[in-house]
Amino acid sequence: MATGRGRLLQQHWRGLQALRLPPGGVGAAPGPAGFSLRQCAGRGRLRAESTAERSVSLDSFLWIRIYSAAFPPKRSNWKVNSVEKTAGSVNVLSVKDKEAGYWKKEYIAKQRARVRAALAQVLKPVNPYTGLPVKTKEAVRISGLGWVIILREKNGKEYIMEHIDLSINDSSVTIMWYGKPWPRLATLSTLDLCGVTPVFMDQSKTPSKNGPRWHSLIAKYNLSNLTESTMIGGDRLLRIFCLCPGLLVGLWKREEELAFVMANLHFHQLVEKSTLGSATVPYELPPHTPLLDDNPEYGLHGYQLHIDMHSGGIFYLCGTFRNLLTKKGYIEDGYVKIVVISFKNNTEHLPLIGKVGLSWRTDIFDGCIKSCSIMDITLLDEYGKPFWCFSSPVCMRALGPSDGPSFLGQTSCVDYVDSEGKVHVELVWIKETEEYFIVSLVLYLRVAKINHWFGTAY
């Protein structure tokens, strides 16, 4: 046993010599004029080495210590403390055999793999009604996940801003940035939305926001022509603009400068998108393998829709619709039509609860923009798997007399469009009860998406 310990210490000493550390080990004072001194083996003469060479070796040594502490060797014939484990690892890991930065990259790669495995276990249980992970909130907590926006000026200068507030809804998260010394809008070119997680994780402690963090790009937005984007509403103080996917930007009316930024992220693949991408490349969803079926109507039936309309913690609509279907005859212009609520069947019509409005706030003002809200859509296929999901700001706009059932009262509609489908909602204002009723809700799914998902050829 003693012989084993002695050999271990000898290996550690040789490892430290190879690192070219200053006398006394890590933290010892360097020699004069930026040089360190060491005694050459068997000679007793001194040799100077450059500060740059020493700093590279020291950096490698520190990352080996971090790596060894996080991923200690699994084989051991006796119980040793953490210092001895690290000491034994130094020679095995061999600093001189690896290029500069190798152990830093290895640590980050292994740490991310470990976090990924832990999160996969947390996110495994799925709610059978929504098809979404049950423990998304817990996954956000244990990973130390947060979100930042990176505002980039046309000259390349960047401003990284931490989120100020967030609210976790039934199937989405709403994240807010405000009260910042915003750069001038005219100087900005892009906005990056990123998830951030600590590089150094200790599962026994609350993740710290201080220290290095991993950035995972979720989406990139063009701000060069923001005022030419879709304005969805406003009040006496500001106007709000929607950028796909799910971003809302508020501009002060008087100055035409940034007031706040709001990001709306659906729970589907939220944690993966926020942790597994890189600073420049978003997380790529795993390839989908279709389950083939010889049913002539395969991919056109068995859908389940969950829809929420909400803002500021207030839900105006929360509904689930099962066994939705369509037919080949409803395919037109590259879309297939699925009627969720039919105008002809008044037993399906639903009210919106309360006065619809989108809440906003800054460090000085707050308000509510009428007729706007956040819409969350979760559409599951016949196997209960998420087929189409989004969270986005939407607004109601008035329809003309020829566009809707105006004989019932003032008619409005809500529309949403992205690369995978469209949502069209028609509402009627009931003056007597002072509430909106949804009299029509229709989904339009891209045929290309259905063919890709189910392996069909419609």
VEXVO-682524 format. One record per residue (C-alpha): x, y, z; chain; residue number from 1; residue in three letters. Coordinates in steps of 0.05 Angstrom, whole numbers, plus 32768, in hexadecimal, padded with zeros to 4 digits. Layout:
<rs>
(r (X Y Z) 'A' NUM 'ALA');
...
</rs>
This chain:
<rs>
(r (8000 8000 8000) 'A' 1 'MET');
(r (8038 8030 8013) 'A' 2 'ALA');
(r (805E 801F 7FD4) 'A' 3 'THR');
(r (8020 8030 7FAA) 'A' 4 'GLY');
(r (8019 8073 7FCD) 'A' 5 'ARG');
(r (8062 8083 7FC3) 'A' 6 'GLY');
(r (805E 8072 7F79) 'A' 7 'ARG');
(r (8021 809F 7F73) 'A' 8 'LEU');
(r (8045 80D9 7F94) 'A' 9 'LEU');
(r (8081 80CE 7F67) 'A' 10 'GLN');
(r (8054 80D1 7F2A) 'A' 11 'GLN');
(r (8034 8111 7F44) 'A' 12 'HIS');
(r (8079 8131 7F4D) 'A' 13 'TRP');
(r (808F 811F 7F07) 'A' 14 'ARG');
(r (804E 813C 7EED) 'A' 15 'GLY');
(r (805B 817D 7F11) 'A' 16 'LEU');
(r (80A2 8180 7EF6) 'A' 17 'GLN');
(r (8088 8176 7EB0) 'A' 18 'ALA');
(r (8059 81B1 7EBA) 'A' 19 'LEU');
(r (8095 81E0 7EC6) 'A' 20 'ARG');
(r (8074 8200 7F01) 'A' 21 'LEU');
(r (8099 8233 7F2C) 'A' 22 'PRO');
(r (80BA 821A 7F6C) 'A' 23 'PRO');
(r (8085 820C 7FA1) 'A' 24 'GLY');
(r (804F 81F7 7F6F) 'A' 25 'GLY');
(r (8010 821B 7F5B) 'A' 26 'VAL');
(r (800C 8262 7F76) 'A' 27 'GLY');
(r (8057 8268 7F85) 'A' 28 'ALA');
(r (807A 82A9 7F74) 'A' 29 'ALA');
(r (809B 82AC 7F2F) 'A' 30 'PRO');
(r (80E4 82BC 7F26) 'A' 31 'GLY');
(r (80FD 8302 7F15) 'A' 32 'PRO');
(r (80EC 8326 7ED4) 'A' 33 'ALA');
(r (80B2 82F9 7EC2) 'A' 34 'GLY');
(r (80DB 82B9 7EC4) 'A' 35 'PHE');
(r (80D4 827B 7EF0) 'A' 36 'SER');
(r (810D 824F 7F05) 'A' 37 'LEU');
(r (8113 8204 7F0C) 'A' 38 'ARG');
(r (814A 81D4 7F1D) 'A' 39 'GLN');
(r (815E 81A7 7EE4) 'A' 40 'CYS');
(r (815D 815D 7EF6) 'A' 41 'ALA');
(r (81A1 8143 7F0C) 'A' 42 'GLY');
(r (81C7 8184 7EFE) 'A' 43 'ARG');
(r (81B5 81BB 7F2F) 'A' 44 'GLY');
(r (81B7 81F2 7EFB) 'A' 45 'ARG');
(r (817E 8222 7EEE) 'A' 46 'LEU');
(r (8159 822F 7EAE) 'A' 47 'ARG');
(r (812B 8269 7E9E) 'A' 48 'ALA');
(r (80EB 825F 7E79) 'A' 49 'GLU');
(r (80BC 8292 7E5B) 'A' 50 'SER');
(r (807E 82AB 7E7E) 'A' 51 'THR');
(r (8053 8297 7E43) 'A' 52 'ALA');
(r (806B 824E 7E45) 'A' 53 'GLU');
(r (8061 824B 7E90) 'A' 54 'ARG');
(r (801B 8269 7E8D) 'A' 55 'SER');
(r (8005 8235 7E58) 'A' 56 'VAL');
(r (801E 81FC 7E84) 'A' 57 'SER');
(r (7FFE 821A 7EC2) 'A' 58 'LEU');
(r (7FBC 8222 7E9D) 'A' 59 'ASP');
(r (7FBF 81DA 7E86) 'A' 60 'SER');
(r (7FCE 81C3 7ECC) 'A' 61 'PHE');
(r (7F94 81EA 7EE9) 'A' 62 'LEU');
(r (7F63 81CC 7EB6) 'A' 63 'TRP');
(r (7F7E 8186 7EC6) 'A' 64 'ILE');
(r (7F70 8193 7F0F) 'A' 65 'ARG');
(r (7F29 81A9 7EFE) 'A' 66 'ILE');
(r (7F20 816E 7ECF) 'A' 67 'TYR');
(r (7F3B 813C 7F02) 'A' 68 'SER');
(r (7F10 8157 7F3A) 'A' 69 'ALA');
(r (7ED1 8152 7F0F) 'A' 70 'ALA');
(r (7EE2 810F 7EEE) 'A' 71 'PHE');
(r (7F10 80E8 7F1C) 'A' 72 'PRO');
(r (7F2E 80A5 7F06) 'A' 73 'PRO');
(r (7EFE 806C 7F11) 'A' 74 'LYS');
(r (7F33 8038 7F23) 'A' 75 'ARG');
(r (7F53 803A 7F68) 'A' 76 'SER');
(r (7F70 8005 7F96) 'A' 77 'ASN');
(r (7F6A 802F 7FD4) 'A' 78 'TRP');
(r (7F44 806A 7FEF) 'A' 79 'LYS');
(r (7F68 80AB 7FE0) 'A' 80 'VAL');
(r (7F54 80F3 7FEA) 'A' 81 'ASN');
(r (7F44 8123 7FB2) 'A' 82 'SER');
(r (7F8B 8141 7FB2) 'A' 83 'VAL');
(r (7FAA 80FC 7FA9) 'A' 84 'GLU');
(r (7F79 80EB 7F72) 'A' 85 'LYS');
(r (7F8B 812B 7F4D) 'A' 86 'THR');
(r (7FD5 8120 7F59) 'A' 87 'ALA');
(r (7FD1 80DA 7F3C) 'A' 88 'GLY');
(r (7FAB 80F4 7F00) 'A' 89 'SER');
(r (7FDE 8128 7EED) 'A' 90 'VAL');
(r (8011 80F6 7ED2) 'A' 91 'ASN');
(r (7FDC 80CB 7EB2) 'A' 92 'VAL');
(r (7FBB 8105 7E8E) 'A' 93 'LEU');
(r (8000 811F 7E77) 'A' 94 'SER');
(r (7FFF 816A 7E69) 'A' 95 'VAL');
(r (8038 8167 7E37) 'A' 96 'LYS');
(r (8015 8135 7E0A) 'A' 97 'ASP');
(r (7FDA 8163 7DFD) 'A' 98 'LYS');
(r (7FD3 81A5 7DD9) 'A' 99 'GLU');
(r (7FC4 81E5 7DFE) 'A' 100 'ALA');
(r (7F7B 81EA 7E12) 'A' 101 'GLY');
(r (7F6F 819F 7E0B) 'A' 102 'TYR');
(r (7F59 8191 7E53) 'A' 103 'TRP');
(r (7F2D 81CF 7E54) 'A' 104 'LYS');
(r (7F08 81B5 7E17) 'A' 105 'LYS');
(r (7F05 816F 7E34) 'A' 106 'GLU');
(r (7EE8 8188 7E75) 'A' 107 'TYR');
(r (7EB3 81B2 7E53) 'A' 108 'ILE');
(r (7EA0 8179 7E23) 'A' 109 'ALA');
(r (7E9A 8146 7E5C) 'A' 110 'LYS');
(r (7E76 8177 7E89) 'A' 111 'GLN');
(r (7E43 8187 7E53) 'A' 112 'ARG');
(r (7E3A 813C 7E45) 'A' 113 'ALA');
(r (7E2E 8130 7E8F) 'A' 114 'ARG');
(r (7DFC 8169 7E94) 'A' 115 'VAL');
(r (7DDA 8151 7E55) 'A' 116 'ARG');
(r (7DD2 810B 7E73) 'A' 117 'ALA');
(r (7DB7 8127 7EB4) 'A' 118 'ALA');
(r (7D85 8154 7E90) 'A' 119 'LEU');
(r (7D6E 811A 7E64) 'A' 120 'ALA');
(r (7D5B 80F4 7EA2) 'A' 121 'GLN');
(r (7D36 812F 7EC0) 'A' 122 'VAL');
(r (7D11 813D 7E7F) 'A' 123 'LEU');
(r (7CFE 80F4 7E73) 'A' 124 'LYS');
(r (7CB9 80F4 7E94) 'A' 125 'PRO');
(r (7C86 8110 7E63) 'A' 126 'VAL');
(r (7C41 812B 7E71) 'A' 127 'ASN');
(r (7C11 80FD 7E4A) 'A' 128 'PRO');
(r (7BE1 8137 7E3E) 'A' 129 'TYR');
(r (7C13 816A 7E23) 'A' 130 'THR');
(r (7C4A 813D 7E09) 'A' 131 'GLY');
(r (7C7D 816B 7E2B) 'A' 132 'LEU');
(r (7CAF 815D 7E63) 'A' 133 'PRO');
(r (7C91 8161 7EA9) 'A' 134 'VAL');
(r (7CCF 817B 7ECB) 'A' 135 'LYS');
(r (7CE5 81B4 7E9E) 'A' 136 'THR');
(r (7CE7 81E5 7ED9) 'A' 137 'LYS');
(r (7D14 81B5 7F00) 'A' 138 'GLU');
(r (7D42 81AC 7EC4) 'A' 139 'ALA');
(r (7D4A 81F8 7EBF) 'A' 140 'VAL');
(r (7D5B 81FC 7F09) 'A' 141 'ARG');
(r (7D8F 81C4 7F0D) 'A' 142 'ILE');
(r (7DB2 81DA 7ECE) 'A' 143 'SER');
(r (7DB8 8222 7EE5) 'A' 144 'GLY');
(r (7D99 8236 7EA3) 'A' 145 'LEU');
(r (7D8F 827F 7E93) 'A' 146 'GLY');
(r (7D87 82A8 7E55) 'A' 147 'TRP');
(r (7DAB 82E4 7E37) 'A' 148 'VAL');
(r (7DA3 8310 7DFB) 'A' 149 'ILE');
(r (7DE0 8328 7DD5) 'A' 150 'ILE');
(r (7DD5 836A 7DB1) 'A' 151 'LEU');
(r (7E07 8374 7D79) 'A' 152 'ARG');
(r (7E16 83B7 7D5A) 'A' 153 'GLU');
(r (7E27 83C0 7D11) 'A' 154 'LYS');
(r (7E6F 83CD 7D24) 'A' 155 'ASN');
(r (7E73 838A 7D48) 'A' 156 'GLY');
(r (7E6E 83A3 7D90) 'A' 157 'LYS');
(r (7E44 8375 7DBC) 'A' 158 'GLU');
(r (7E18 8380 7DF9) 'A' 159 'TYR');
(r (7E08 8342 7E22) 'A' 160 'ILE');
(r (7DCA 834A 7E4D) 'A' 161 'MET');
(r (7DB0 831B 7E84) 'A' 162 'GLU');
(r (7D66 830F 7E89) 'A' 163 'HIS');
(r (7D42 8337 7EBE) 'A' 164 'ILE');
(r (7D04 830E 7EC7) 'A' 165 'ASP');
(r (7CE3 82CE 7EB0) 'A' 166 'LEU');
(r (7CA2 82AA 7EB9) 'A' 167 'SER');
(r (7C97 8260 7EAE) 'A' 168 'ILE');
(r (7C53 8251 7E8F) 'A' 169 'ASN');
(r (7C2F 8210 7E82) 'A' 170 'ASP');
(r (7C54 8201 7E41) 'A' 171 'SER');
(r (7C85 823B 7E37) 'A' 172 'SER');
(r (7CB4 826C 7E5A) 'A' 173 'VAL');
(r (7CB1 82B7 7E52) 'A' 174 'THR');
(r (7CF3 82DC 7E5C) 'A' 175 'ILE');
(r (7CFA 8328 7E65) 'A' 176 'MET');
(r (7D33 835A 7E5D) 'A' 177 'TRP');
(r (7D28 83A3 7E72) 'A' 178 'TYR');
(r (7D46 83DB 7E9C) 'A' 179 'GLY');
(r (7D86 83D8 7E74) 'A' 180 'LYS');
(r (7DB2 840F 7E57) 'A' 181 'PRO');
(r (7D9D 83F9 7E12) 'A' 182 'TRP');
(r (7DCA 840B 7DD6) 'A' 183 'PRO');
(r (7DA9 8437 7DA1) 'A' 184 'ARG');
(r (7D7D 840F 7D72) 'A' 185 'LEU');
(r (7D9B 842F 7D34) 'A' 186 'ALA');
(r (7DDF 8411 7D45) 'A' 187 'THR');
(r (7DC6 83C9 7D4E) 'A' 188 'LEU');
(r (7DC9 8392 7D1A) 'A' 189 'SER');
(r (7DB6 8351 7D3C) 'A' 190 'THR');
(r (7D9D 8333 7D7D) 'A' 191 'LEU');
(r (7DB2 82ED 7D94) 'A' 192 'ASP');
(r (7D87 82C7 7DC6) 'A' 193 'LEU');
(r (7DB1 8295 7DED) 'A' 194 'CYS');
(r (7DA8 8264 7E26) 'A' 195 'GLY');
(r (7DE1 8266 7E58) 'A' 196 'VAL');
(r (7DF8 8231 7E8A) 'A' 197 'THR');
(r (7E33 822E 7EBA) 'A' 198 'PRO');
(r (7E71 8209 7EA1) 'A' 199 'VAL');
(r (7E82 81F4 7EE8) 'A' 200 'PHE');
(r (7E49 81CC 7F05) 'A' 201 'MET');
(r (7E43 81B3 7F4D) 'A' 202 'ASP');
(r (7E03 818C 7F54) 'A' 203 'GLN');
(r (7E05 8195 7FA0) 'A' 204 'SER');
(r (7E02 81E1 7F9A) 'A' 205 'LYS');
(r (7DD7 8215 7F79) 'A' 206 'THR');
(r (7DF6 8225 7F34) 'A' 207 'PRO');
(r (7E1D 8267 7F36) 'A' 208 'SER');
(r (7E13 829E 7F02) 'A' 209 'LYS');
(r (7E5B 82B5 7F10) 'A' 210 'ASN');
(r (7E90 8293 7EE7) 'A' 211 'GLY');
(r (7E95 8277 7EA0) 'A' 212 'PRO');
(r (7E54 8263 7E7E) 'A' 213 'ARG');
(r (7E42 823C 7E40) 'A' 214 'TRP');
(r (7E19 8262 7E0C) 'A' 215 'HIS');
(r (7DE7 823D 7DE1) 'A' 216 'SER');
(r (7DCB 8266 7DA7) 'A' 217 'LEU');
(r (7D7F 825E 7DA2) 'A' 218 'ILE');
(r (7D6E 8291 7D6D) 'A' 219 'ALA');
(r (7D8C 82CC 7D48) 'A' 220 'LYS');
(r (7D62 8309 7D36) 'A' 221 'TYR');
(r (7D6F 8343 7D05) 'A' 222 'ASN');
(r (7D64 8387 7D24) 'A' 223 'LEU');
(r (7D7B 83B1 7CE9) 'A' 224 'SER');
(r (7D33 83BE 7CD2) 'A' 225 'ASN');
(r (7D0D 83B2 7D12) 'A' 226 'LEU');
(r (7CD8 83E7 7D07) 'A' 227 'THR');
(r (7CC8 83C6 7CC5) 'A' 228 'GLU');
(r (7CB7 8385 7CE9) 'A' 229 'SER');
(r (7C71 8371 7CFD) 'A' 230 'THR');
(r (7C57 83A3 7D2F) 'A' 231 'MET');
(r (7C21 837E 7D57) 'A' 232 'ILE');
(r (7C0A 83B5 7D86) 'A' 233 'GLY');
(r (7C19 83F0 7DB2) 'A' 234 'GLY');
(r (7C01 8420 7DE7) 'A' 235 'ASP');
(r (7C0D 8469 7DF9) 'A' 236 'ARG');
(r (7C56 845A 7E0C) 'A' 237 'LEU');
(r (7C71 8426 7DDD) 'A' 238 'LEU');
(r (7C68 83FA 7DA0) 'A' 239 'ARG');
(r (7C77 83AF 7D9E) 'A' 240 'ILE');
(r (7C95 8388 7D64) 'A' 241 'PHE');
(r (7C96 833C 7D5B) 'A' 242 'CYS');
(r (7CD2 8318 7D3E) 'A' 243 'LEU');
(r (7CCD 82CE 7D2E) 'A' 244 'CYS');
(r (7CD8 82A1 7D54) 'A' 245 'PRO');
(r (7CB5 82BC 7D92) 'A' 246 'GLY');
(r (7CDA 82FD 7D9F) 'A' 247 'LEU');
(r (7CB7 833E 7DB3) 'A' 248 'LEU');
(r (7CDB 8381 7DB2) 'A' 249 'VAL');
(r (7CBD 83BF 7DD2) 'A' 250 'GLY');
(r (7CD1 8404 7DB8) 'A' 251 'LEU');
(r (7CC2 8446 7DDA) 'A' 252 'TRP');
(r (7C95 846F 7DAE) 'A' 253 'LYS');
(r (7CB8 84B1 7DB9) 'A' 254 'ARG');
(r (7D01 849C 7DB1) 'A' 255 'GLU');
(r (7CF8 845E 7D85) 'A' 256 'GLU');
(r (7D2A 843C 7DB4) 'A' 257 'GLU');
(r (7D29 83F9 7DD8) 'A' 258 'LEU');
(r (7CFC 83F4 7E15) 'A' 259 'ALA');
(r (7CFB 83A8 7E21) 'A' 260 'PHE');
(r (7D07 8365 7E00) 'A' 261 'VAL');
(r (7CDB 8328 7E0D) 'A' 262 'MET');
(r (7CEB 82E1 7DF6) 'A' 263 'ALA');
(r (7CB6 82AA 7DF5) 'A' 264 'ASN');
(r (7CD1 8262 7DF3) 'A' 265 'LEU');
(r (7CA7 8224 7DEF) 'A' 266 'HIS');
(r (7CB7 81EA 7E1E) 'A' 267 'PHE');
(r (7CC3 81B9 7DE4) 'A' 268 'HIS');
(r (7D0E 81AF 7DE0) 'A' 269 'GLN');
(r (7D17 81EE 7E0A) 'A' 270 'LEU');
(r (7D4F 81D2 7E36) 'A' 271 'VAL');
(r (7D73 81B1 7DFC) 'A' 272 'GLU');
(r (7D71 81F1 7DD2) 'A' 273 'LYS');
(r (7D88 821B 7E0D) 'A' 274 'SER');
(r (7DC3 81EE 7E22) 'A' 275 'THR');
(r (7DDB 81C1 7DE9) 'A' 276 'LEU');
(r (7DEB 81F4 7DB2) 'A' 277 'GLY');
(r (7E29 821F 7DAC) 'A' 278 'SER');
(r (7E32 826A 7DAE) 'A' 279 'ALA');
(r (7E2D 826D 7D62) 'A' 280 'THR');
(r (7E05 822F 7D4D) 'A' 281 'VAL');
(r (7DC0 821C 7D69) 'A' 282 'PRO');
(r (7DB1 81D6 7D83) 'A' 283 'TYR');
(r (7D9E 81A8 7D4A) 'A' 284 'GLU');
(r (7D62 817C 7D57) 'A' 285 'LEU');
(r (7D70 8132 7D50) 'A' 286 'PRO');
(r (7D59 8115 7D0D) 'A' 287 'PRO');
(r (7D11 80FD 7D0D) 'A' 288 'HIS');
(r (7D03 80B6 7CF6) 'A' 289 'THR');
(r (7CBB 80AF 7CDE) 'A' 290 'PRO');
(r (7C90 8074 7CF6) 'A' 291 'LEU');
(r (7C74 8058 7CB5) 'A' 292 'LEU');
(r (7C2C 8043 7CAD) 'A' 293 'ASP');
(r (7C04 802A 7C72) 'A' 294 'ASP');
(r (7BC5 8050 7C87) 'A' 295 'ASN');
(r (7BB0 807A 7C4B) 'A' 296 'PRO');
(r (7B9F 80B4 7C7A) 'A' 297 'GLU');
(r (7BDF 80AD 7CA3) 'A' 298 'TYR');
(r (7BF7 80EF 7CBF) 'A' 299 'GLY');
(r (7BB3 810F 7CB7) 'A' 300 'LEU');
(r (7B91 80F9 7CF7) 'A' 301 'HIS');
(r (7B9C 80EF 7D42) 'A' 302 'GLY');
(r (7BB8 8134 7D51) 'A' 303 'TYR');
(r (7BB1 8155 7D95) 'A' 304 'GLN');
(r (7BB5 81A0 7D9F) 'A' 305 'LEU');
(r (7BC2 81C7 7DDF) 'A' 306 'HIS');
(r (7BBC 8213 7DD9) 'A' 307 'ILE');
(r (7BC9 8249 7E0C) 'A' 308 'ASP');
(r (7BC0 8294 7E05) 'A' 309 'MET');
(r (7BDE 82BB 7E3F) 'A' 310 'HIS');
(r (7C07 82F5 7E59) 'A' 311 'SER');
(r (7C25 830A 7E9B) 'A' 312 'GLY');
(r (7C0E 82CA 7EBE) 'A' 313 'GLY');
(r (7BC5 82D3 7EA7) 'A' 314 'ILE');
(r (7BA8 829E 7E79) 'A' 315 'PHE');
(r (7B71 82B4 7E49) 'A' 316 'TYR');
(r (7B6A 8270 7E28) 'A' 317 'LEU');
(r (7B81 822A 7E3B) 'A' 318 'CYS');
(r (7B64 81F3 7E10) 'A' 319 'GLY');
(r (7B73 81AC 7DFA) 'A' 320 'THR');
(r (7B55 818C 7DBB) 'A' 321 'PHE');
(r (7B5D 8142 7DAC) 'A' 322 'ARG');
(r (7B53 8114 7D71) 'A' 323 'ASN');
(r (7B5C 814B 7D3D) 'A' 324 'LEU');
(r (7B5C 8134 7CF5) 'A' 325 'LEU');
(r (7B5A 814B 7CAD) 'A' 326 'THR');
(r (7B55 812C 7C68) 'A' 327 'LYS');
(r (7B7C 812D 7C27) 'A' 328 'LYS');
(r (7B47 8159 7C09) 'A' 329 'GLY');
(r (7B5A 8190 7C3A) 'A' 330 'TYR');
(r (7BA0 8196 7C1D) 'A' 331 'ILE');
(r (7BA9 81D8 7BF8) 'A' 332 'GLU');
(r (7BE4 8206 7BE6) 'A' 333 'ASP');
(r (7C15 81DA 7C0C) 'A' 334 'GLY');
(r (7BEC 81D8 7C4D) 'A' 335 'TYR');
(r (7BBB 81A8 7C6C) 'A' 336 'VAL');
(r (7B81 81C6 7C92) 'A' 337 'LYS');
(r (7B6C 81AE 7CD7) 'A' 338 'ILE');
(r (7B2D 81CC 7CF4) 'A' 339 'VAL');
(r (7B31 81CF 7D40) 'A' 340 'VAL');
(r (7AF5 81FC 7D4F) 'A' 341 'ILE');
(r (7AC0 8201 7D19) 'A' 342 'SER');
(r (7A98 8240 7D0F) 'A' 343 'PHE');
(r (7A5C 8215 7CFD) 'A' 344 'LYS');
(r (7A5C 81F0 7D40) 'A' 345 'ASN');
(r (7A4E 8222 7D78) 'A' 346 'ASN');
(r (7A57 81ED 7DAE) 'A' 347 'THR');
(r (7AA1 81F0 7D9F) 'A' 348 'GLU');
(r (7AA7 823C 7DA7) 'A' 349 'HIS');
(r (7AD2 8252 7DE2) 'A' 350 'LEU');
(r (7AD8 8294 7E08) 'A' 351 'PRO');
(r (7B18 82B9 7E18) 'A' 352 'LEU');
(r (7B1A 82C5 7E62) 'A' 353 'ILE');
(r (7B27 830D 7E79) 'A' 354 'GLY');
(r (7B3F 834A 7E53) 'A' 355 'LYS');
(r (7B74 8335 7E21) 'A' 356 'VAL');
(r (7BB5 835C 7E25) 'A' 357 'GLY');
(r (7C00 8353 7E24) 'A' 358 'LEU');
(r (7C23 836A 7E64) 'A' 359 'SER');
(r (7C66 838D 7E60) 'A' 360 'TRP');
(r (7C94 83B1 7E91) 'A' 361 'ARG');
(r (7CD5 83D6 7E98) 'A' 362 'THR');
(r (7CF8 83F0 7ED6) 'A' 363 'ASP');
(r (7CCE 8430 7ED2) 'A' 364 'ILE');
(r (7C8D 8421 7EAE) 'A' 365 'PHE');
(r (7C5E 83E7 7EA2) 'A' 366 'ASP');
(r (7C20 83DD 7E79) 'A' 367 'GLY');
(r (7BF2 83AF 7E53) 'A' 368 'CYS');
(r (7BE8 83B0 7E07) 'A' 369 'ILE');
(r (7BA0 83A0 7DF5) 'A' 370 'LYS');
(r (7B8E 8366 7DC6) 'A' 371 'SER');
(r (7BD4 8347 7DCA) 'A' 372 'CYS');
(r (7BEB 8308 7DEE) 'A' 373 'SER');
(r (7C1A 82CD 7DEB) 'A' 374 'ILE');
(r (7C02 828F 7DC6) 'A' 375 'MET');
(r (7C1F 824A 7DD7) 'A' 376 'ASP');
(r (7C0F 8211 7DA7) 'A' 377 'ILE');
(r (7C20 81C8 7DB5) 'A' 378 'THR');
(r (7C09 8199 7D7E) 'A' 379 'LEU');
(r (7C15 814E 7D8A) 'A' 380 'LEU');
(r (7C13 8118 7D55) 'A' 381 'ASP');
(r (7BEB 80D8 7D5D) 'A' 382 'GLU');
(r (7C23 80BA 7D86) 'A' 383 'TYR');
(r (7C23 80F3 7DB8) 'A' 384 'GLY');
(r (7C64 8111 7D9E) 'A' 385 'LYS');
(r (7C6C 815D 7D95) 'A' 386 'PRO');
(r (7C61 816B 7D4B) 'A' 387 'PHE');
(r (7C5D 81B7 7D4A) 'A' 388 'TRP');
(r (7C6B 81E5 7D85) 'A' 389 'CYS');
(r (7C75 8230 7D8D) 'A' 390 'PHE');
(r (7C6C 826A 7DBD) 'A' 391 'SER');
(r (7C63 82AE 7D9E) 'A' 392 'SER');
(r (7C43 82F3 7DA8) 'A' 393 'PRO');
(r (7C03 82FB 7D80) 'A' 394 'VAL');
(r (7BCF 8332 7D78) 'A' 395 'CYS');
(r (7B86 8337 7D66) 'A' 396 'MET');
(r (7B74 8361 7D29) 'A' 397 'ARG');
(r (7B2E 8376 7D13) 'A' 398 'ALA');
(r (7B0F 8354 7CD8) 'A' 399 'LEU');
(r (7AE5 8378 7CA4) 'A' 400 'GLY');
(r (7A9B 8369 7C99) 'A' 401 'PRO');
(r (7AAB 8339 7C60) 'A' 402 'SER');
(r (7AE3 8315 7C85) 'A' 403 'ASP');
(r (7ABC 82F4 7CBE) 'A' 404 'GLY');
(r (7A79 82E8 7CE0) 'A' 405 'PRO');
(r (7A6E 8332 7CEF) 'A' 406 'SER');
(r (7A23 8327 7CFA) 'A' 407 'PHE');
(r (7A35 830A 7D3E) 'A' 408 'LEU');
(r (7A5C 8348 7D53) 'A' 409 'GLY');
(r (7AA0 8367 7D49) 'A' 410 'GLN');
(r (7ACE 8331 7D2C) 'A' 411 'THR');
(r (7B19 832B 7D35) 'A' 412 'SER');
(r (7B4E 82F9 7D23) 'A' 413 'CYS');
(r (7B91 82E0 7D3C) 'A' 414 'VAL');
(r (7BC4 82C5 7D0A) 'A' 415 'ASP');
(r (7C07 82A3 7D12) 'A' 416 'TYR');
(r (7C36 8289 7CDC) 'A' 417 'VAL');
(r (7C7A 8266 7CDC) 'A' 418 'ASP');
(r (7C9F 8234 7CB0) 'A' 419 'SER');
(r (7C76 81F8 7CC9) 'A' 420 'GLU');
(r (7C2F 8212 7CCA) 'A' 421 'GLY');
(r (7BFB 8247 7CD6) 'A' 422 'LYS');
(r (7BC6 8255 7D0B) 'A' 423 'VAL');
(r (7B87 827D 7CFC) 'A' 424 'HIS');
(r (7B56 8290 7D34) 'A' 425 'VAL');
(r (7B16 82B7 7D2C) 'A' 426 'GLU');
(r (7AF4 82D9 7D67) 'A' 427 'LEU');
(r (7AB4 82FE 7D72) 'A' 428 'VAL');
(r (7AAA 8334 7DA6) 'A' 429 'TRP');
(r (7A6B 8328 7DCF) 'A' 430 'ILE');
(r (7A55 836D 7DE7) 'A' 431 'LYS');
(r (7A24 8354 7E1B) 'A' 432 'GLU');
(r (7A57 832B 7E41) 'A' 433 'THR');
(r (7A93 8355 7E2C) 'A' 434 'GLU');
(r (7ABE 831A 7E17) 'A' 435 'GLU');
(r (7ADC 82FB 7DD9) 'A' 436 'TYR');
(r (7AC4 82B7 7DBF) 'A' 437 'PHE');
(r (7AEF 828C 7D92) 'A' 438 'ILE');
(r (7AC0 8276 7D5A) 'A' 439 'VAL');
(r (7AF5 8258 7D2D) 'A' 440 'SER');
(r (7B3A 8239 7D37) 'A' 441 'LEU');
(r (7B5E 821A 7CFC) 'A' 442 'VAL');
(r (7BA4 81FD 7CF5) 'A' 443 'LEU');
(r (7BC8 81FA 7CB2) 'A' 444 'TYR');
(r (7C02 81C9 7CB2) 'A' 445 'LEU');
(r (7C36 81C8 7C7C) 'A' 446 'ARG');
(r (7C30 8189 7C52) 'A' 447 'VAL');
(r (7C7C 8186 7C4D) 'A' 448 'ALA');
(r (7C80 8181 7C9A) 'A' 449 'LYS');
(r (7C4C 8149 7C9B) 'A' 450 'ILE');
(r (7C70 8122 7C65) 'A' 451 'ASN');
(r (7CB3 8129 7C89) 'A' 452 'HIS');
(r (7C96 8116 7CCC) 'A' 453 'TRP');
(r (7C6C 80DA 7CB6) 'A' 454 'PHE');
(r (7C92 80C3 7C78) 'A' 455 'GLY');
(r (7C56 80D0 7C4C) 'A' 456 'THR');
(r (7C50 80EF 7C07) 'A' 457 'ALA');
(r (7C13 811C 7C07) 'A' 458 'TYR');
</rs>
